[in-house]
Amino acid sequence: MKKHTFIYWLFLLPSLLGVALFYVFPFLFSLYYAAVDNLGDMRFAGLENFADTLSNPLFQQAAGNTLLFIGLCVPLGMVLALFLSICLQRMGRGRVPATLALLIPLVVPSGSIVYFWKVLFDQNGLLRKLLLQAGFSHEIVFQNSWAMGILVAVFLWKNVSYNIVLFWSGLVWIPKTYYEQIALEGAGAWRQFINVTWVYLSPTTFVVLLMSIVNSFKVFKEIYMLYGPYPSTDIYMLQHYMNNQFQSLSLPQLCSGAYILFLAVSLVLLVLFRLQKRVTDTYQ
């Protein structure tokens, strides 16, 4: 082993040991709990816990809500962040204050503004009172379907700023000569976006997509603070299912659910990596 390679591994070793000790080993050991019947007799159950988890209506409800949430917030967050990034890039005066305003959610802890969200979106919050005063019926205002839209709004407020930073870094590295050349060929703003911005921004878009999917699983804290551990069935997420199984000490169900989620996310990431490689090979 070369000297500089040894030095690299030496600096990486503390982080690798920490990841292995606190993440990899516990995750692998949890497979043992996923394969036993209960914590009392520790009878080997094989795939029985996995089958029970998949057939559990509560798990199915949580998985469906999670998929719906990801399907709503990830595309909306990416489109909104890209649009705002392009707007900031083309701004003249006022770019600095506009950028600072959009990046505020990055430096403000979400826990410190939960009270603000509760004032707006609580069962008797300001938003519902304004809707009632605007003439909306009591049934429409207090129906549970509003809760998912509120969670999407909270997610966008919290994560769009991070996506703006990623898209901004990708836009900066696109040479302006590409736009000038295609503009001389008569291309308008839309063709410039499709043929230049979108093509050269594809690696950044892939990173933003991955980070958005990962961050979509971190919304549990906000839901818990707003609606508690047992919210309505419309916003009951997989994180609620895992948390409630942990509190009830149902470790076999918890571990089997965690592995099912791990396999599903891994499959999605594998498909995304394959698509990214195909797109990269196409434009090289």
N, C-alpha and C positions, 0 to 999 in steps of 0.2 A: 504494500500500500504506500502510495506517495505521501510525502510529508504534509503537503497542503491538504490532501484528502483526509488524512488523519486529524488535522486541526479542525476541519469542517465538522467531522463526526463528533469530535470532542465538544464543540460548542452546541451541537444539536442534541447531545446525549441527555442533558437535564430535561429538556422539553419532551423528548421521546420517552424517557422514563416516567415523567408525570402523566403523559397521555396513556401510556400502557397501564400504569398503576390505577388511575382514577377513571379510565374509560374502557380500555380494551379488555382487561382482565375481568372487571365486573360484568361487562356485557357478555363475555363468553361464559362466565360462571352462571349467568341468569338462564342460560339454556338448560341447565340442570333443573331449575325450578319450573321451567316451562314443560318439562317432561315428566313431572311427578303429579300425583293425584291431589295431595294437599300437604300442608306442613306437619300434619300429625303422624300418619303412618309412612309418608314418603314412598307410596307405591308407584312404581313405574307405570305411566299412563300412555307413553308413546305420543302419538299425534292427537290424542283425545282432547287436550286443552285447546289446541289450535282449531279443531272442528267445532268445539263448543263456543269459542270466541267468534268464529265466523258466522255461526248461526244465532248468536246473541242479538236480539232486536235492538238493544241499547248500543251495541258496538256498530251495528249496521246504520243506525240513525246518526251516530257520531261520525262515522266514515263518510256518509253522504253529505252531512253538513260541512265537513272539512273539505271535501272535494268541491262543493259549491263555493265555499269561501275562497279557495285557491283559484278556482276558475273565474271568479269575479275580480279579486284584488290584484292578482299578478298581472294580467293584461292591462287593466286600468292603470296600475302603478307604472308600468313600463311606458305606456303610451303618453301618460301625463308627464313623466319625467323627461322623456325624449323631447316632447313639445316644448317644455319649459327650458330645457338645455339649449335647444336651437334658438329660442327667443332671447335667452341671455347672451348667446354668442353674437347675435346680430344687433344687440342693443348698443346704442352710443352712450348718451348721458343716462345716468341713473342705474348703470349696471351694478355698481358696487352695493348700493343700498338694497336693490332688488335681490342680489345674490345673498346678502346677509339675512334678509327677511326669509328667504326660502330655506336657508340652512339652519335656522333657529331650532327646529325640532331635533337636530343632531346633538345639540349641546344641552337641551332641556330634558332632564330625566322624566320619563313617562309617569313614574309613580308620583312625582310632585304635582302633576296636573290632573290627577284622577278626579279630584274634587271638582275641577272645572268641567270635565266630561260628565260627571254625575249631575251637576247643576243643569247642564244642557239636555242630557239624554235620559235622566232618571224617569221612573214611572210617573212622577209628578213634576218633571223638570220643565225648564223654560221653553224648550222646543214644542212639547206637547201642548202647553198652555197657549203658545202663539198659534198653533194649528187650530185649536178649539176656537180661539177668538177670530180666526180667519174664516170660520164657517164650516170646517170639516166636522163630520159627525163623530160622536164619541166612539163608535165601533171602529171607524177607520183609524182614528188617532191612537187607540190603545190596543190595536191588534199586534200580535207577536212578530209579524213579518217585517216590521220596522227594525227589529233588533239586528238582523243580518246587515241591513244597509248602514246602521250605526257602526257596526264592527268594521265594515269595509272603509267607512269614512275615517275611523280611528287609525286603521292600518295605513291608509294612504297618507294621512297627516304625519305619521311616524316614520314611514319608510321612503316616501318619494324623494326627500332630501338626499338620502344616501344614494339613490339611483341617479339623481342629478349629478352628483359628484363623479360617479362612474362614467356616465354618458359624456359629461364635460371633458373628462380626461381623454376619452376616445375621439371626440370632435376636434380637440386641439391638435392631435397628431395627423389629421387629414390635411395634406398640402393644399394651399389655396390655388395653386396652379392647375389642379384637376378641375376645379370649378370654373376657372377662367377658360380653360381649353374647351370644356363642353358647352360653356356659354357662347363661345365663338361659333360653335356648330349649330346654334339656334335653340339650344335646350332651355326650357323654362324652369321655374323653381321646382315643379314636381319631378321632372326628368332628372334634374340635378340631385334631388333627394334620393330617387330610386337607383340611379346609376353610379352615384359617387358616395353620398352619405351612408346609405343603407348597406352598400357593399363593403366599404371599409370600416363600417361600424359593427359588422357582424360578430367579430370576436368579443367586442365589448357587450353587445346585446346578449350573447350567450352567457357571459359572466353575470350580467344583471338578472337574467332569467333564473340562473341557479341560485343566486343570493336572494331573489324575491321568493322563490319556493321555500328556501330554508327559513327566511324571516317570517313567512306565513305561519309556520309552526310555533312561533314565539309570541303569538298574540294572546296566549292563555292568561298572562298576568293582567292584561287590561280587562279581559272578560271577567276574570275572577274578582277584580276590584269593583267592577261595575255591577255585576249580576250575582256574585257569590259562586259557591261550588256547584250549585244545582240550578242552572238557568233554565229557561224554557227549552223545549225540545227543538225549537228552530235554530238555536245557537249552541246546542250541546255538541262540543267538539271532541276529537280523540284525546286531546289533552285532559279534558274533564273526565273521560272514561279512565285514563291511566291514573289520574290523581285520586279518583274515588276508589279504584281498586287498591291503590297503595294504602289509603287511609283505613280500608276495611281489612288490610293484611291478606288480600287475595293474591298472593304472589304468583301462583301458577297462571291465573288469568292475566295478570299484569304483564308477566314476562312473555307469554304467548302473544298477547296483543302488541307488545313492543317489537317482537320479531316479525310479525306480520307487517307492521308499519315499516320496519327496516327493509324488508324484502320489496315492498311496494315502491318505496322511495328509491331504492337501489335500481330497480327496473326502469323507473322513469328517468333517472340520471343516465343510465346506460343508453337508453334510446336517444336522449338529448346529446350525449357525446358522439354517438354515431351520426346524428343529423349534422352536428357542428363539423365533424370531419368531412362529411360529404360536401357541405357548403364550402369549406375551405379548399378542398381539392378542386371544386368546380371553378373557383375564381383565381386559382394559382396558375 
